[in-house]
Amino acid sequence: MTTKKQKALRKKVTFSLHAPQAESVLLAGDFNHWNPRKHPLKKDSSGAWEASLVLTPDTYEYKYIVDGDWQMDPVNNRTCENCFGSQNNLVTVS
């Protein structure tokens, strides 16, 4: 159950990926139980894909799925190793 204090601490976080040739970009992370269907990104006229989420303070792991292929965030150098032996990106909400 989310308390009033937890709701007050939530922050808007925008995830963005420049991929003008992509047909679809999805966002998966521990904030959505790695379910990419929950957060499809929307493409703007410049070829940037974007989605905004409201998250509680914590550190989250995530990756993009570009046209079916898992991809790291090229502008975020914060990473950690995942259970598959590859890397995930990290974002901290404070």
C-alpha positions in Angstrom: 0.0 0.0 0.0 1.4 3.4 -1.0 1.3 6.0 1.8 0.6 9.7 1.4 4.3 10.5 2.1 5.4 8.0 -0.6 3.0 9.7 -3.1 4.4 13.1 -2.2 8.0 12.0 -2.8 7.3 10.6 -6.3 9.1 12.3 -9.2 8.6 12.5 -12.9 11.4 10.8 -14.8 11.7 11.2 -18.6 13.4 8.4 -20.6 14.5 9.4 -24.0 16.4 7.6 -26.9 17.3 9.1 -30.3 16.5 6.4 -32.8 15.0 8.0 -35.9 15.0 4.7 -38.0 13.3 2.7 -35.3 9.8 1.4 -35.8 9.2 0.9 -32.0 11.0 1.6 -28.8 9.8 0.1 -25.5 11.1 0.6 -22.0 11.6 -2.2 -19.5 13.0 -2.1 -16.0 12.5 -3.2 -12.5 10.0 -0.3 -12.1 7.6 -2.2 -14.4 8.6 -5.8 -13.6 10.5 -5.9 -16.9 7.3 -5.8 -18.9 8.0 -3.6 -21.9 4.4 -3.5 -23.0 3.7 -1.2 -20.0 5.8 1.6 -21.3 6.0 2.1 -25.1 7.9 5.3 -26.0 6.4 7.9 -28.4 8.4 9.2 -31.3 8.7 12.9 -32.0 9.4 14.6 -35.4 13.2 14.7 -34.7 13.4 10.9 -34.2 13.6 11.0 -30.4 11.5 8.5 -28.5 10.3 9.5 -25.1 8.2 8.3 -22.1 7.7 9.9 -18.7 7.1 7.9 -15.6 6.3 8.9 -12.0 8.6 7.0 -9.7 9.3 6.9 -6.0 12.9 7.6 -4.8 15.1 4.5 -5.4 17.7 3.3 -7.9 16.2 1.4 -10.8 17.6 -0.8 -13.6 16.3 -0.5 -17.1 16.9 -1.1 -20.8 15.3 -0.1 -24.1 13.9 -2.6 -26.6 14.4 -1.2 -30.1 12.6 -3.1 -32.8 12.7 -6.2 -30.7 16.4 -5.9 -29.7 17.5 -5.1 -26.1 19.7 -2.0 -26.1 21.5 0.1 -23.5 20.9 3.8 -23.0 23.8 5.3 -25.0 23.7 8.6 -23.0 23.7 7.0 -19.5 27.1 5.5 -18.4 25.7 4.2 -15.0 25.4 0.5 -15.4 25.3 -2.7 -13.4 25.7 -6.4 -14.3 22.5 -8.3 -14.7 21.8 -12.0 -14.1 22.3 -12.8 -17.8 25.9 -11.6 -17.7 25.2 -8.4 -19.7 24.6 -4.9 -18.4 21.6 -2.8 -17.5 21.5 0.9 -17.1 20.8 2.5 -13.7 18.7 5.6 -12.9 18.4 7.1 -9.4 15.4 9.0 -8.3 16.0 11.2 -5.2 
